[in-house]
Amino acid sequence: MTCTLVAGAALLSGCSSSEEPVAGAKSAAAVAAARKPSPDADLVAAVPTGSDPAGASLRFELQERPALHQPFHVRVVTAPSKDVEKLQVSFEATGGLQLTDPSPLFEVANVAAGEAQERVLTLRANSEGAFEIRAKVTTEGLLANASATYAIPVLVMPAAAPPK
């Protein structure tokens, strides 16, 4: 009879509804968060066009394939490497590209190091070919200012022929 009571107590303790996690186990929320892709996972580093120290990083994502005479969007994210009093970015579309929205210049005051600033550009391609968007990033801080120009490459190809 003693064996039966001990075995029954062990069974009941194994079915306990205690909230204590098992050592080494991860919660479902932690596992889901680890699997969730970063919203910046699709961003690509823009190419610096000079040797000047940038003071900030610039990454971008083409949100759809550029098509001739159709608007397309480019998501641009920049972040200073140090705390800055002012972060300024100006955009210029070259060749057959036209920047249609928003303003080609934006400024943000008092930006912390690594704090991402995002802008979505709307462009239109007037011809096919390889073009670039130039982004000049300027940072102004208490001790130093920095400026660098980046190139964002854009390839506009002929539209695919409709299926027959």
Secondary structure, 3 states (H helix, E strand, C coil): CHHHHHHHHHHHHHCCCCCCCCCCCCCHHHHHHHHCCCCCCCCEECEECCCCCCCEEEEEEECCCCCECCEEEEEEEEEECCCEEEEEEEEEECCCEEEEECCCEEEEEEECCCCCEEEEEEEEECCCEEEEEEEEEEEECCCCEEEEEEEEEEEECCCCCCCC
